[in-house]
Amino acid sequence: MNQTEERKREHVQIALKENVSAHHNFWDDVHLIHNALPEINENEVNLSIQLFGKKLKLPLIISGMTGGYSESRKINEHLAAAAATFQVGMGVGSQRAALENQKLAETYSIIKDYDIPLKIANIGASQMVLWDKKNILENAGKIVEMIDADVLAVCLNFLQESIQPEGEANAKSCLATIDMLSREFGRPIIVKESGAGISRKVANQLKKTKISGIDVGGAGGTSFSAVEYYRAKIKGDAYNIRAGKTFWDWGIPTPTCILEVGKATNWELPIIATGGIRNGLDVAKALVLGANAAGMAHSLLKPALKDKKTTELELDMIARELRITMFLVGVDSVEKLSTVEVKYGLTE
Ligand SMILES: Cc1cc2nc3c(=O)[nH]c(=O)nc-3n(C[C@H](O)[C@H](O)[C@H](O)COP(=O)(O)O)c2cc1C
């Protein structure tokens, strides 16, 4: 196992074993107002949406987490099976490992065996900026083909890159690279943060490109600084333990990101709300604030390590919780969620 494979394995192991969440989950600050007279029947609630031209039966994306080392194939397979059963979207983790070692491609491409309505390929922006234009377009083509993706996510993860010892904190010409890809690649590109969030200023920069959507990947859920803290602890590396601890809660809360990105883009670009979503109630809260779909990573990792059935059971519970929430706020379609009364912030 090379260094990249080992690191990916460690990330998953640590995320499963330790508490790598931010200290505060900001979805707890979002309160939907109960409707005592919903005037609809719960069994008429329709959970389906259209996203990037695809029909999803739930407004949910399984966020990209893994691939690139042997055991990750099983995790991606269980997630893919559940995504197909529930007809939700699914991303894979950064596919760089498979570009470097073709043998690892099947840890990602396993998801092609399942009828998933929306598949999202993934590559880190910090790697792409090291390639020339020809390589960027060629490699983007390879990773999209690897999983037969509908959309390519360019991942921004500069918190992780600056904390992890092997990190590549190369952010120069990132925006120009995203802009070029969005105009020349010929497939939809989304920009995805991975736990530190997208601000209004960054959304204003991104809206000048031709990207098709933004996964705000905000703070409040998995903290990569926390993951790196535990990696450093295992290695007895005091230098990185310190940084991991200091930046544990760094980032913009996911609910704030939705509001800021929505305002910056006039609510014209699809927004995926990832970061701290734990259940169907959190999914509903994200949609009430204006997101088009919610993304979930960590909450699905443990079930996915186990088996397909456990992963499906988790998605079933999320669907049920979303349905109950929609009933209790009196809306029978996902589009109507944006009309629901909400309080965000400290309650008076
Ligand atoms: C073990 C693990 C590995 C991840 N790897 C990637 C990755 O390779 N690329 C990426 O864009 N995001 C990656 N993420 C970030 C998730 O997609 C997501 O943005 C983040 O975990 C926040 O969602 P959560 O709070 O539901 O976990 C990873 C998350 C976890 C837990």
PDBQT file of the ligand as one rigid body, heavy atoms in Angstrom, charges set to zero:
ROOT
HETATM    1  C1  LIG A 401     -13.835   9.646   5.532  1.00  0.00    +0.000 C 
HETATM    2  C2  LIG A 401     -14.168  10.816   4.662  1.00  0.00    +0.000 A 
HETATM    3  C3  LIG A 401     -13.471  11.015   3.469  1.00  0.00    +0.000 A 
HETATM    4  C4  LIG A 401     -13.783  12.087   2.638  1.00  0.00    +0.000 A 
HETATM    5  N1  LIG A 401     -13.127  12.233   1.440  1.00  0.00    +0.000 NA
HETATM    6  C5  LIG A 401     -13.495  13.220   0.584  1.00  0.00    +0.000 A 
HETATM    7  C6  LIG A 401     -12.923  13.311  -0.724  1.00  0.00    +0.000 A 
HETATM    8  O1  LIG A 401     -12.058  12.519  -1.104  1.00  0.00    +0.000 OA
HETATM    9  N2  LIG A 401     -13.327  14.329  -1.539  1.00  0.00    +0.000 N 
HETATM   10  C7  LIG A 401     -14.276  15.233  -1.140  1.00  0.00    +0.000 A 
HETATM   11  O2  LIG A 401     -14.654  16.113  -1.917  1.00  0.00    +0.000 OA
HETATM   12  N3  LIG A 401     -14.832  15.170   0.097  1.00  0.00    +0.000 NA
HETATM   13  C8  LIG A 401     -14.469  14.192   0.949  1.00  0.00    +0.000 A 
HETATM   14  N4  LIG A 401     -15.070  14.108   2.188  1.00  0.00    +0.000 N 
HETATM   15  C9  LIG A 401     -15.954  15.210   2.631  1.00  0.00    +0.000 C 
HETATM   16  C10 LIG A 401     -17.442  14.891   2.484  1.00  0.00    +0.000 C 
HETATM   17  O3  LIG A 401     -17.821  14.750   1.150  1.00  0.00    +0.000 OA
HETATM   18  C11 LIG A 401     -18.307  15.987   3.143  1.00  0.00    +0.000 C 
HETATM   19  O4  LIG A 401     -18.158  17.185   2.424  1.00  0.00    +0.000 OA
HETATM   20  C12 LIG A 401     -17.934  16.260   4.589  1.00  0.00    +0.000 C 
HETATM   21  O5  LIG A 401     -17.626  15.048   5.253  1.00  0.00    +0.000 OA
HETATM   22  C13 LIG A 401     -19.045  16.965   5.350  1.00  0.00    +0.000 C 
HETATM   23  O6  LIG A 401     -20.197  16.152   5.425  1.00  0.00    +0.000 OA
HETATM   24  P1  LIG A 401     -20.641  15.356   6.776  1.00  0.00    +0.000 P 
HETATM   25  O7  LIG A 401     -20.645  16.370   7.860  1.00  0.00    +0.000 OA
HETATM   26  O8  LIG A 401     -21.978  14.763   6.445  1.00  0.00    +0.000 OA
HETATM   27  O9  LIG A 401     -19.604  14.292   7.009  1.00  0.00    +0.000 OA
HETATM   28  C14 LIG A 401     -14.787  13.020   3.018  1.00  0.00    +0.000 A 
HETATM   29  C15 LIG A 401     -15.483  12.809   4.226  1.00  0.00    +0.000 A 
HETATM   30  C16 LIG A 401     -15.197  11.732   5.039  1.00  0.00    +0.000 A 
HETATM   31  C17 LIG A 401     -15.969  11.546   6.314  1.00  0.00    +0.000 C 
ENDROOT
TORSDOF 0
